[in-house]
Amino acid sequence: MPVITLPDGSQKTFDQPVTVDAVAASIGAGLRKAALAGRVNGQLVDTSFEIATDATLSIVTEKDPDGLEVIRHSTAHLLAHAVKQLYPEAQVTIGPVIDDGFFYDFAYSRAFTPEDILAIEQRMLELVKADHPVSRRELPRDQAVAHFTALGERYKAEIIASIPSNEPIGLYGQGGWEDLCRGPHVPSTGKLKAFKLMKVAGAYWRGDSRNEMLQRIYGTAWQNEKQLADYLHRLEEAEKRDHRKIGREQDLFHMQEEAPGAVFWHPKGWGIFQRLIGYMREAQERAGFQEVNAPEIMDAVLWQQSGHLEKFGENMFLTRTPDDRLYAIKPMNCPGHVQIFKQGIRSYRDLPLRFAEFGKVHRYEPSGALHGLMRVRAFTQDDAHLFITPDQITAESVAVTQLILDIYKDFGFDDVRIKFSDRPTKRVGEDAVWDHAETALKAAATAAGIEYTLNPGEGAFYGPKLEFVLRDAIGRDWQCGTLQVDLNLPGRLGAHYVDEHSARQTPVMLHRAIFGSLERFFAILLEHHAGKLPVWLAPVQCAIMTITSRQDEYVQATVERLKNQGFRATCDLRNEKVGFKIREHTLQRVPYLLVAGDKEVAANQVSVRSRNGKDLGTMTLETFMERLRIEQDSRGRTVLED
């Protein structure tokens, strides 16, 4: 007689083993209809799962995060089912859930066309309408291998053959078609109503370039049509905001094959980049950081001592010199900062010691992973390392956290989520040291008054970390800043200080980044603001246009006055209609558009409008410059143009 405990603490007793579906039905017909899966004693299961002993149970519906996972998993199978019906000779391989959707890889004799994708999506809708029940069964491994081999599905057979022989193999069937899967799945295909196939790409079997190339069909799936429509709208917005497109339109940067994963900065883009560094330099100095600079190339022995070569070596650029010394181009800055700390005798009175660097680092990223400024091989970190005593962890972590959040606000990011990432599988240091570091960082987060979610196993190999995730204007999340407590690296590299009892102690090291990669943060900013950067960051703050050539001298003199006051101004003296000029500079996202005709020249004024099209009227240059000065000095917190 299993006793089922529900989330509200209430209990239901049954006189025989009972399925999740039956429990949902006993609560109400509406819940049974909405049920997609169940969570029994914490384990996600199908609604057909039978409960034979006392257990806790929560019914999973489309309103639950788990429900979305089940929907996407099931929609991947729906895709494979449709492909097999339309193209029986195609072989199915793997089809996992990914961010915002799913994919499935297929082996087929020809490339899938856009027309094929439309046909597949239409067949998926037909399978949904048929509302096929989804069932699960298990086979011994060898029997499952034989089953899929007989069906001609050699990829499935190969996957199953790699599973230990004592593990039963789960198979899910719907409408006469069956696939290998661990589950769980929705009760029937009719539960899958909001999906869309997005694109086709190439993918190597099992991700190995030595294997054959497959075709990967990507799709997205959501709980309902509204969420699907919202997602597709976000994609449209993201395409409009693509930093690569904006970079071309505004002449900010470019990338080319001769330097994969590296950036060619144009004057306007480099100006923005340097303003980001200047802003951070000022903020760090106010917070007590000292700027340093360490070599970009160092002997690989140093990286071996730190543990980076073992844990990170495949992503490092290494070179051997004629004298047979192995050097590494630095992938991060921390070992260099430890070397600076080690110069001379450090006292506990010197701590906290805060070093910061705008360090150029290089990491090997696979060519297929490179993506504009978002994923590069050469980038600049706003890296900092704080050398502190154990009893300074809380105070310093609180101060760094507040600094990070304040800086994000200046760039228009008010919605910041924080994740706590604990020890990864591949790590250095004893568990007791990790226990201490994780406890200390959690205490610091509590003291800072911040809420965080757990991100298990995603810490750095030397210590736990807080990850700061920015939500942008169209709802996308970007992980940027980090704060890491490190009780391992200083000791591995021989860093010490002398305590109040004249004893040598190993310092605690806090790793801190705010922008993270300046290149990536640059891209995030462009997309968040859709290219309309705040006045203080914009490459050109105002463009002054003539109506006829009679205003040329006045406009040129006006631009010089603006430049002499430190503003970034340009003039447009072309023999074009003023409407054409305004449109062009609006497309360039110039914050302020100024026009001078005969009337303005006579009154020693300019006509001003914002890039959003708002007419701000006619004013003297002094009045306009004061407006610019307020926006520039307020770092965007005061926005006058709206």
N, C-alpha and C positions, 0 to 999 in steps of 0.2 A: 504494500500500500504506500506508494511514493507520496511524500508531502512536498508540494511545490511552493517555495517562498517567492513572492513577487516583489518588485522594486519598492512598493509602498509598505512592505513588511507584512502584508496579509498573506494567508496561506490557504492552499487548496489541497485536499486529500483525495486520492484516487485509489480505487480498489484493484487496479491492475496497471501495468506499464502504460504510459500515455505519451502521445506525440506532442510536439510543440503546437502543431495545428489544433489538436483537440483541446489543449489548455486555452489557447486563444479563443476557440469557439465557446468554451465554458464561461469565458468572461463576457463575450458579446459578439454578435454577428458582424458588427462594424470592425472590431479589432481583427477578427479572423480574415475578413476581406482585405484589410490593410497590411496584414502580416507578410513580410518578405523573408524573414529568417528569425532565429532566436539566439539568445546567448545563455547557455546552460553552464552554470558554475564558471562563468567567465569565458567559455569557449563558444565561438560563433558557429552555429549549426543550421542545417536545413529545417524547414517547418515539419518535414517528415521524420525528423530525428526522434527516436523513442527514448523516453526517460523512465528508467526502471527503479531508481532509488531516490531518496530524498535529494532535492537539488534547489538551487536558486535559478530563477528564470526571468529574463526580460524579453518581451516581444519586440523585434526589430521591424520598424516601418520605414517608409520613405523619409520621415522626419528625423531619423537618426543618422549620424555620420556613417555608422556601419551599414545602414541601408543603401547609401550611395555606393559604397564599395561593392556590395552584393549586386546592385543593378549594373554596374560597369563590368563586373566579372561575367555576369550572365549575358550582357550585350555582346561581349567579345565572342562568346559561344554562338550567339545568334548570327553574328557575322560569318563565322566559320560554317555554320549550318547552311546559310544562304549561298555561300561560295560553292559548297559541295553539291548543292542542288543544281546550280546553274552551270558549273564547270566540274563535272565528276572526276576528271583526270587530275585536278589540282590536289596537292597533298597539303594537309594542315600540319603546322609545327607547334609553335607556342603562341599564347595570346594573353599576356598579363594586363593588369590594371596599371595605369600611369597617372600622373597629375592631369586632372580634368578629363580623363577618358580612358582609352585602352588602345591596344593594337593587336593585330594577329599577323603572323608571318606565313606566307604560302610559297610552295614550289609549284610553278606552272610553266608550261612550254613557251608562252609568249607574255609580253608585258600587258598588264591590265590597263585599259584605256579609261578616259573620263566617262565614256558611255557605259563601260563595264561597271564602274563605281555606282552610277545612277541605277543600273539594273539590279545590282546587289542590294542597294539600300531599299529599292522597291520590294524586292523579295523578302527582306527583313521585315518590312511593314506587313506583308502578307502573312508571314509566320506569326507575327504578333496578333494579327486579327484572328488567326486560327486557334490561338490560345492553347497551344500544346502543353499538356502537363509535363513537368520536368521530374525525372526519376533518377535515383542513384543506386548503383550496385557495386559490389567489390569482386575482384578476381585475384587469384594468386599471381605473382609477378610473371612467371613463365607462361602461364595461360594467357595473360594480358598481352605479352609479346606476340604469342602465336595468333591471337585474335586480330591485332592490328596489322601484323604481317600478311595475314590472309586477305585483309581489306586493301592491301597495297600501300598502307601508310607506313613507309619505312622510317620516316622521321620520328613518328610516335613510338614505333617499336624500339628505336635506338634510345629514346629518352627513358622508356620503361626499363630497358635492359641495364641502364646505369643505376637503377634504384636497388637497394639491398633486397636480396631474395626473400627475406622474412617479412617484408612490408606488404600489406595488401594494397591493391591498386584500385583507386576510386574511378568509376566511370559514370558520366552523366548523360542521360538520353532524353531526346525530345523529338517528337514527330518522326520516328524511325531513324534518327541519326544519333550517333553516340561519340563522345569525346572523353579523353583522359582529363581528369581534373580533381583537385583536392576539395573543391567546393568552399563554402556553400553556394547555392544558387536560389533564384526566385522559384516559387512553387509552379509557375507556368509562364509561358512566353508572353501572355497577355499583360503581364506586369511591366513590360518594357515598352514605354510609350514616347520617350523623349530622347532621341539620339540622332546623330548625323555623322556620315562618313566624311572625313576631312581631306585626306591626301594619300598618295602612294609613294613609298620611298624604297630604296634598296637596303638590304640588311644581310650580313653574312650569317650563315647557319652557326648558331651558338656564339655569335659575336666574334668569330675567328676569321681573319682575312684569308687564311689558308683554305677555308671551306667555301662551298658554293654560295653564290649570291641568291637570296630569296627576295620576295616582294612583300613589303610590310604595308598593310592598310591600317591607317590611323582613323580612329573615330572618337567621338565625345558622347557622353550619356549623362543624363540628369534625372532628378526626381520627377520633374514635370515640364511642360512646354514653356512655361514662363522662365524657369531657370535656364533652359536651353536657349531661349531667345536672348536672355540677358547675357549669357556667355558669348553667343555669336556677335552680339553688339559690342562686347568688350574686345573681341578679336578685331572687329572693324576699326574700333578706336585705336587699338594697339598698332594696327597697320598704318593708320594715319600718323601715329606718334613715333613710328620706327626711327630710332636715333640715326640709323645709317642714311635714311632718306632725308632727315632734317640736316644731317651733316653735309650732304651734297648740296642741298638747297641753300644753306647758309655759308657754304665754303669753309667748313670748320676743320675737316681732316679727311684723309683717305687711307686705304690699305691696299696692298698689291702683292702679287704672288712672290715677288723676289724677297719679301720679308714677311712670311706668314705669321700671323698673330702679333704683329708689331704695327705701331701707328705712325703715319706721316702727319704731323700736326701742321695745319696752315695757320697763318698769322692770327685770324680771328679765334680759332679754336685754342691755340696756344695761349692767347690772352686770357680766355676763360679759365684754362687749366692753371695758369699762374695766379689768377685771382683766388681760385680755390685753395691753393697752397698758401697764399698770403693771408687769407682769412683764418685758416687752421693754424698758421704760425702765430698769429696774434692771440688766438684763443688758448693755445698751448702755453704761451709765455705767461699769460695772466693766471693760468692754472699751476704754474710752478714747474713747467717742463723745460729742460735744456736741450737745444737741438744739437745733434751729433751727426757724423757721417762715417760709415764704415766701408771698407773696400768691397767692390762688386765681385772680385775673384779672390778666393782664398784656398789654401791647401786642403785637399779632401780629408786629411787627418782630422781637421777641426770638425768636419761634418760627421766623421765617424765617431768621434768622442761625444758629440751632442746626441747621436742617435738618428739624425736626419738621413744619413746615407743608407742606413739599413731600412728605415721605415718609408723613405721618400725618394730613394735613389733613382727609381725608374722615371721620375718626373724632373730630375735634375740634368742640367747641361754640364757634362764633364769633358775635360780636355787634358791630354798628357803632353808635357813639354819635352823638348829635345833632351833635357837632363833627366828624363824619366820620372818627373814629379807629376802626380795627379792633382789637378785643380778643379774646383767647381765654381760655376757662376752662381751666386747666392740665390736660392729660392725664397728666402726670408731673412730677416735682419737680426733675429735674437742672438745667435752666437757672436756676431760682431759687437753687439752692445755689451755682452758679458766680457769680452776682451777689453773694452774701454773701462768697464767697472773694475777690472782686475789691476789696472795700472795704479800702483801706489797702495798704501795701507788704508783701508776704509774702516772708519769707526761707526759704532751704532749712532753716534751723534750726527753723522753725515746722512743718515737715512730718515725719511725716504729720499731716494735719489731717482729722479725721473728723467730718463733719456728718450728723446723723440727724433725720428728721422723720416725724411721723405725719400725712402730708399727704392732704387730701381731694382726689381727682382725679375728672375726669369724662371719659368716652369714649363716643362714640355707638356703640352696638351695635344691629344690626337687631332689631326687636321679636321676630322669630321665634327669635333666638338667646338671648333672656333666659331665665334659669332660676333662680328663687329667689335665694339668695345666691351661687350658683356663678357666675352671669354677670349682672352688673349694669352700670348706666351711671354710677353714683356710688359710689365706694368709697374706702377709706382704705388707703394704702400705708405699711408700715413701711420707709420708703425711707432709704437712707444713701449718701453719696458720700465717698470717701476721696481727698484730694488728696495725691499722693506724688511722690517722685522715681523715675526709672526703676529705680534699684538697690534700691528698697523694694518692688517688685512682689511678689517671691517671699514675703518675710516677712509682708507684710500679707495676701496672699492665703491663706497658710497659716493665719494667725490667724483670718481671717473664716470660712474653711471649718470650722475646729474649733468656732468659736462657733455656726455654723449647726447642725452635727451635735449638739452638746451641747444646744441648745435643743429640737431635735426629740425627743430622748430624754425630756426633761421632760414632753412631751405624749403620750408613749406610742408614738412612731414610731422603732423601732429598725432597720427595714428601709428604707434610703434608697439609691436608685440615682442615679448622677450621669452626666449626658450632657455632652459637649463639643460646642457648637454653633459652627461656623465661619462665614465670611463669606457673607451672603446676596447674591442677585442685585442687589437694590436697596440700595445702601449709599453712604456718603460716605467720602472718604479714598482715598489712593493704595494700590496693592497692596503696595508695600514697607512701608507703615505697618501694613497688615493682617498681613503676614508677621511683623513684629516683635511685634505684639500677640498673635497666635496662639501663637508660639513661647514668649513670656513666660508666657502662661496655662498652657500645657502643662507648662512647667518648674515652675510653682508647684504644679500638681496632683500632679506627681511628688514634689516636696518634701514635700507634705502627706501622701503615702503613700496616696492614694486611687486607686481604679480607676474608669475611666469608659468609656462607649461613645460612638462618634461619632454626631453628629446633623447631617449635612451641610446647609449652607445655612440654618441656623435661628438664626444669630447676630443680635444687634441691628444696626440699620443703621449704628451707629457703632463696633461692636467685637464680638469673640467673647465667649462666655460659658459658664460652667458652669451647668447646670440641675440642681436637686436635686429628685428625684422620690420622694415618700413612698408606700409601699405600706401600705394600711390593713388593718383586721382581716379583711376579706373578699376581700383580694387585688387590690383596685383600685389603680391608680397615679394619683397626683396631683402634677403639677408645681407646686412652690410657690416655693422660694428660687432666687435667681440671683446669680451673681458675674460681673461683666463688666469687661473691661479696655478702657478707652477712651483712644485716642491722638488722637482727632479733635475731640470736642466742646469741650474746654477751649480749644484754639487757635481754633476757629470763634467762640467767645464772648469771646476776648481775655483769657484768664486767664494770668497769669505769676507767677513768683517769681524772686528774685534768688539766684543760686548762690554758691558759695564764692569765685568769681572776679569777683563783682559783675556778672555777665552775666545778662540776662533769659532765663529758660527757661520753656517751657510744661509745666505739671505733667501727670503721668499721673492719670487719674481712674478709680477703681474704683467701679462702681455695685453696690450690694448691697441685696437684699431677702431677708427670711427667711420671714415669713408671706406676703409678696407682697401680696395683698389680704386685709385683716383680715376682711372680710365672707366671703370665700370660705374662708379658713382656719377661721373660726367654723363654717361649714357642714360642712367636712371633719371637724372635731373632733366635732361632733354625730353624724355618721354613723359615724365610726370607733368611738366609744364607745357607739353606739346610744342616745344621750341620757343615758347614765350618766357624766356628767362627773366627773373627779377631785374629791375633797372641796374642794380649794383653789379650784376654779373654779365649783363648783355654785352656782346662784343661792340655793338654800336648803340648808343643810348638815344640818339636823336638824329634824324635826317632832315635837312633844310632844303626846300625845293623852291625854285623860281617859277613864275608864271610865264615871263618873257625874259629875254636877254637883258632888259633894262635893270633887272634886279641883281645881276651877277655880282657886281662889286659889293653891294650891301650884304648879300648872302655869304660871300667869301669872308668878309670882315666879321660877320656874326659867328661863323664857324671858328675863326681864329680866336675870338673872345671866349667861346665855350672851351676850346682846347686849352687855352691859357689858364682856365680855372680848373683844369683836370678832368673835364668831361670828354667822353668819346663821341665826337660828332662828325658828320660827313655832309657834303653838299651835293645837290643834284642840279647841274646847270644844263642838262641836255635839252635839246630843242624838241621836246615832247609835250603832249598835253599833260596838265598837272594831275588829272585823274589817273592817267597811265602811271605816272611816277608814284602816286599814292598807293596804287594797287601793288606795284613792284616792291616797295619798301614794307608794305603790310605783309606780303608773302615772306619777306625776310624777317618778320617778327620784330622789327625795330620798335621799341617801346613808345617813342614820341615822333610824330610827323609834323614838321613845321613848314608853313607856306608863307612866302613873302611876295606880295604883288605891289603895285604902285601905291595902293592905299596904305599898306603896312610900312613900306619904306618911308612914306611921308610922315607917318606917325611914330617912326622909330620903334615899331613893334613887330610881332610875328603872330600868325594864326596857328593855333596848336590843336591837334587832335591825338587821341591815343590809338594804339594799334588795334584796339577793340572797336574802333569806329566812333568813339564818343567825341563830339565837338567840345573842346574846352575853352573856346573863345579866343579873342585876341588879347595879348598881354605884352608887356615890355620884356626884354630879354632878362633883366634882373629878376623879375617875378618868376619867369620860367626857370631860371637857374636856381632860385631858392626852392622851387618845387623839386627839381632834380636832386638838390643837395639833401633835402629831407628824406627822400626815398633811398638815396644812396647810403646815407649815414645810418638809417634805421635798419639796414640789412634786410629790407623787404617786409619788416613787421608793420610798417606804415605804407599802405598802398593807396596812392592818391588817384591813380588813373581810373579806378572803378567808382 
